[in-house]
Amino acid sequence: MRKMWSASWGTGWVMGPSRSVSNDRSAKVASLLFRSSIIEVALRRISSKLIPRRYLVLGLIMYPFCLVVLLPVLPYQIKVCDLGQHKEMDRICDWCDITAWKDFPCHVALPSYSSIAAHRWLMSLQCLEANPDISGLGVRIAFYAQTLALVLLTGRSLEEALSSVWTLLGTSFGLAVSALVTAAQAQLPLYQAIIVTDLVWLANFAIFMALAAYNRHPRGSRVVQYCAIAQTYVSMGCVLYIWSQADQLDGDGGPDEDKTIFVVMFASVNATGHGRTIALTITSLLLAAYSVVAGLFLWKRVPPLVAQSLQARRAKPKPSPKRPDPLSLSLPLTSSVSAAPSSAASNASTFPPPSRHRPRAVSTTTAPPSLPFDPHLLILTVLFLPPYLVTLICTELQIVRNDICPASNNSWGFGQVLALSVTIVPFVITCQAFWRYGIKQRKRDRDRERHNHGPIPRVVVDQVPSF
């Protein structure tokens, strides 16, 4: 039986450029594969009468299909001397326990029915290298989770959303600055620049939506709004600079030049051609629209402060009030004292005596009943989810449609672990807010108390002394 298997392996498995390989070598390889296969184990168990013969027939039928499944993995062990490159993966050799692949001559090629796997393997020699600290799974999950948690938390609690805004500001600013420094050193591939663009767009949009809702806070922090404006300009400026250097980032005339794909609204375009124009146009339009909104925001707050300071400078000093004449202070007060009882009596006869506790008129408006679903949360969710889903899907399609080296984007380094650890706090705060408030509309009285205004006063009493 071994001779029969050796003959079949020698005729159908090993092929070279001259379509002839020595029978001794093919027989040796076939015998090694035979000894390491499950057929030998099955035959041994048959001899001890542990398995019936029908399982042996089933194993013989399934054995070729198992080989076909393993063929896309095994070609990575072959040495290609014609390309001048040697690619060996010892981890797969150790897993398969096949040492015969290393003894193959350099002109050994792949079997005919694994040509697709061979094409993929040859193309992997020119794949795009990825930086997991920029486009890794941990970084992407961190941005997806932080942006969604920030918008949802803003719809529930404006006070607790402040810490999440600062967290996302720091994460987005760090990613943009690190990408800018790497691009200035000519070490940032265009593929990584596209991932940075998508994540920066998503983070800036989430911060804009959150601060638009946070602006309703009666005692909100203005510092975070000014820092958000500065961070948006810095990050969008980094994106514009990176895309302006797209030709230099895509390669230096090598075989991987003009291979990068930019996914825009689920469509694939060349990153250095139409993709570059689209990215620069979208970024410029977003920056122009944001400049209008930021200008209106600053115009409402900065000019009053400037006007007050100018008025204070231009105002003339008022004359000091005249001091009373010391002679008038020495006049007798007998007349005024004697007239006081008579005037008090006349007033008592004309008007009724005031009561000791006299309440003032207070508006009796009550808060409207709570709705089953908060309208602010609904509006934020409806406005944020469509761009969020489009950006997320396009980013993931970006990774799928580009020819990325398999092992370059799967390693978990310091950047991914740090990004995920920073996401824990916003996620926990958002879960606590929804656990505490749910999705119902919060009452206005409770909001005022939590905004440090105290409870709404119902009755205000004036202390009027009685005569």
C-alpha positions, 0 to 999 in steps of 0.5 A: 500500500505504501508503494501505491501511495508513493506512486500517487504522490509522486505523479500528482503532488510534486511538480517542477519547472521541468515537470519531472522530479526524482521518484526517490525524493517523491517516495520519501516525502510520501512515506513521511506524510504517510507515517505522520497521517491518521491513516497509520493510526487507523490501521493500527487500531484496525489491527487491534479491532477497535474501529470497524472497517466502515470508518476506515473507508470513510477516512480514506474518502475524507483524507484528500479533502483534508489535504485540500483544506490544508493546502492554503496553509502549507504553501508558506513552507515552500522556498521560491528561489526564482524570486530570490526570496525564502519564506519559511514559517517554522510555527506552521512546521511545528504545528503540522510536524512536517519537516520534509518541506525544508528538504524540498529543492528550490524549484518545487512548485505548488500543486495545480489545484492550489493556484489561488493560494499560491497567488495569494502567497506571492502577492503577500510578498508585496502587501501593505505593512500596518501599524497596530498602534494606529489601525489595530483592533484595540485602537478602533474599538476604543474610538468606536466605544468612546464616541458612542458612549459620549453621545449617549451619556450627554443625553442622560447626564450633562454633569457626568459627560464632562469627564468623557469629553476630556477623555475623548479630547485627549485620545483624539489629540494624541492620535492626530499628533502622533500621526503628524510626527510619523508622517513628517518622518516619512514613516506613515503609510497612506493606509494608516493615514486613511484610518487616522482620517476616519477616526479623527472625523468620527471623534470630532463629530462626537465631540461637536454633538456632545458640546452642542448638548452640553451648551444647555448646562446653566453652569457648564465649563467654558474651558472644555469648549475652548479646548475642544475648538483648539483640538478640532483645528489641530486634528483637522489641520493634521489630516489636511497635511497628511493628505497633502503628502499622499504621494510621498506616503504611498511609496517611493516608486516601488511595487506597492505604489498606487495600491492603497484603496480609500473607501468613500460611502462604501465605494473603493477609489484610488487613494492617490487619485480621486481619493485624495481629492475627496478627502481634502474636499470633505475635510475643508468643508467640515473645517469651514462649517465648523469655523462658522459655528465656532465663530458664532459661539465665540462672538456671543461670549468674547465681545461682551467681555471685551465691551465691558473691559473697554467701558470700564477703561473709558468710564470717567471717575465719578465725583465723590459724594459730599460729606455732611456738614458737622453743624447739621449733626448737632441739631436737636432731634426733639421735633422729629421724635415728637412727631413720630408717634403722631405720624404712626397713629395716622398711618395706623388709622389709614392702613391696616397693620402689617402682619408679622409674616407676609408672603410675596407673590410666587409663580406656581408653575409646575414641571411638566410630566415626565415623558417615557423617552427623553427627547434630547436623547432621541434627537442626539441618537438620530443625528449621530447614528447615521454618520457613525455607522457609515464611518465605522463600516467604511473604516472596516471595509478599508481594512478588508479591501486593502492588501494588508500583511496578515501578521502586521495588524494582529499584534497587541502592543502598548498603544492598543492596550492603553487605548482600551484601558482609557475606554473603561472609565467612559463606558462605566460612567455611561452604564451607571447613568443609564442604570440611574436615570433610564431612558425617561425624561428627567424632571426639571426640578431634579435637574435644577437641584443637580445643577447646584441651584437647589430646590425651587422655592415655593414660598418666600417669607419677609420678616416685617417687624411689628410696631 
